[in-house]
Amino acid sequence: MALEPASEGDIQLAQRIISAAERHDVPALKVLLKEGSANVQDPTATVATSPIHAAIAACGKAEDGKEADESAIQTVNLLLQNGAIWNDLNKEDDTPGCIALKLGQKKIYELMVEAGVRAELLFSKMEALGLGGNDEAEEEEEVAGEEQPAAKKQKVSEEEAKPVETVDEKVLDDVSLDNKVYLKSQLRYKPGILLDESDNAVMMDWETQIMQRHAETIAPKKGLKLMNVGHGMGIVDTAIQTHEPSEHHIIEAHPQVHQRLREQGWYEKPNVIIHEGRWQDILPKLVEQGVVLDGIYYDTFAEDYNALKEFFSEYVIQLLAPEGKFGWYNGLGADRQICYDVYTRVAEMDLYEAGFDTVWEDIQVPPTLRGSKEWEGTRRPYWTIDIYRLPINTFVK
Ligand SMILES: C[S@@+](CC[C@H](N)C(=O)[O-])C[C@H]1O[C@@H](n2cnc3c(N)ncnc32)[C@H](O)[C@@H]1O
């Protein structure tokens, strides 16, 4: 969050920092940043802006022959080194990276993606070490929280929920903020869409092509042992069936989805084994039984990135055959291009650390989706970008 200066002197310093950033005056900025913060705002400005937003906006459009020069790049780097926040929002709801993207400033955009990856990796390491409570980390989380309006599927991290504690369960105004609360909430199956109790779209049928491709990538031939986690509208499971698996495990935790599986005859299908419950409870048992699978697909709801990470680094490594394929729904931060790019890269790095190589396939999302009627009646669009990056993971050789 940008800091608003209090005194007249602070305001002047803020104005000088923003002005030096805007002029890409690196020597002046170096001196000024010894006294002031890289995250100041000028409260007297008509459109409040942080120094890094100002520095990037001042680059202009690359297509007008204004490709960012060395001093612009140095300015952005200097501000980042001094703590400028990669996903800070200005009044237009743009991060610095969003501005770079709009201006076609590829080098600057790449700097912002790299900064986002560094910040998120550091933040997750601090969380793992129990150091998430310091001011800077909290500040970062607050900004990242504002970055994730998309409720569907993997959220980047837990948003600030507004829980009202009752005796033993939370009441949330958005059930997707807590997996266990979601699993107790009412679902509605409507034509082409599955909604939760808070009107979040859990699944939509525009994703059919994506699901079919995921099924193909985890099942390159017939007769394999496959597993899908999260049945939803059954799109991926229907696609998996066309590859005639010798075993087709489905893990699903929501009672209404079990009911639907029953109504649609999934329990009677040959080779289909339905595991009712959360994957967190089912998978340790499958590991204990020594189950080995040729393909695993993961697409749940109301779970954050940490759940996905736990899924592959704790379980996929134990359940997947040496030549097996792992796929997962890549919806991380899909309502903002820079968040999608940052988290796609973070996931790739964490997957590598867990022992997986990743191949990405780009799939064009229907161009008519953005702002379309498909989102009517939903809480918010969880997808606003053009390309779905489909991951295919195999063990590192
Ligand atoms: C986005 S939908 C899956 C859509 C599916 N890929 C399709 O093609 O229709 C997510 C599903 O995961 C289920 N789910 C959520 N959390 C779960 C958990 N912890 N364990 C198992 N299933 C879960 C939800 O109830 C929902 O049915």
The ligand as an SDF file (V2000), in Angstrom:
LIG
                    3D

 27 29  0  0  0  0  0  0  0  0999 V2000
  -14.2110  -26.7450  -10.2840 C   0  0  0  0  0  0  0  0  0  0  0  0
  -15.0610  -28.1750   -9.8390 S   0  0  0  0  0  0  0  0  0  0  0  0
  -14.3370  -29.4000  -10.8550 C   0  0  0  0  0  0  0  0  0  0  0  0
  -14.8150  -29.3070  -12.2440 C   0  0  0  0  0  0  0  0  0  0  0  0
  -14.4260  -30.4970  -13.0900 C   0  0  0  0  0  0  0  0  0  0  0  0
  -13.0350  -30.4200  -13.4940 N   0  0  0  0  0  0  0  0  0  0  0  0
  -15.2970  -30.6040  -14.3190 C   0  0  0  0  0  0  0  0  0  0  0  0
  -14.7250  -30.9060  -15.3970 O   0  0  0  0  0  0  0  0  0  0  0  0
  -16.4990  -30.4080  -14.2540 O   0  0  0  0  0  0  0  0  0  0  0  0
  -14.3730  -28.5040   -8.2660 C   0  0  0  0  0  0  0  0  0  0  0  0
  -14.9270  -29.7190   -7.5500 C   0  0  0  0  0  0  0  0  0  0  0  0
  -14.0420  -30.0320   -6.4680 O   0  0  0  0  0  0  0  0  0  0  0  0
  -14.8010  -30.4160   -5.3490 C   0  0  0  0  0  0  0  0  0  0  0  0
  -13.9660  -30.2110   -4.1420 N   0  0  0  0  0  0  0  0  0  0  0  0
  -13.6890  -29.0510   -3.5150 C   0  0  0  0  0  0  0  0  0  0  0  0
  -12.8470  -29.2480   -2.5040 N   0  0  0  0  0  0  0  0  0  0  0  0
  -12.5530  -30.5610   -2.4820 C   0  0  0  0  0  0  0  0  0  0  0  0
  -11.7050  -31.3520   -1.6830 C   0  0  0  0  0  0  0  0  0  0  0  0
  -10.9860  -30.8280   -0.7030 N   0  0  0  0  0  0  0  0  0  0  0  0
  -11.6420  -32.6770   -1.9430 N   0  0  0  0  0  0  0  0  0  0  0  0
  -12.3560  -33.2130   -2.9720 C   0  0  0  0  0  0  0  0  0  0  0  0
  -13.1790  -32.5140   -3.7610 N   0  0  0  0  0  0  0  0  0  0  0  0
  -13.2670  -31.1850   -3.5400 C   0  0  0  0  0  0  0  0  0  0  0  0
  -16.0110  -29.5140   -5.4420 C   0  0  0  0  0  0  0  0  0  0  0  0
  -17.0820  -29.9500   -4.6810 O   0  0  0  0  0  0  0  0  0  0  0  0
  -16.3050  -29.5080   -6.9290 C   0  0  0  0  0  0  0  0  0  0  0  0
  -17.1470  -30.5460   -7.2860 O   0  0  0  0  0  0  0  0  0  0  0  0
  1  2  1  0
  2  3  1  0
  2 10  1  0
  3  4  1  0
  4  5  1  0
  5  6  1  0
  5  7  1  0
  7  8  2  0
  7  9  1  0
 10 11  1  0
 11 12  1  0
 11 26  1  0
 12 13  1  0
 13 14  1  0
 13 24  1  0
 14 15  1  0
 14 23  1  0
 15 16  2  0
 16 17  1  0
 17 18  1  0
 17 23  2  0
 18 19  1  0
 18 20  2  0
 20 21  1  0
 21 22  2  0
 22 23  1  0
 24 25  1  0
 24 26  1  0
 26 27  1  0
M  CHG  2   2   1   9  -1
M  END
$$$$
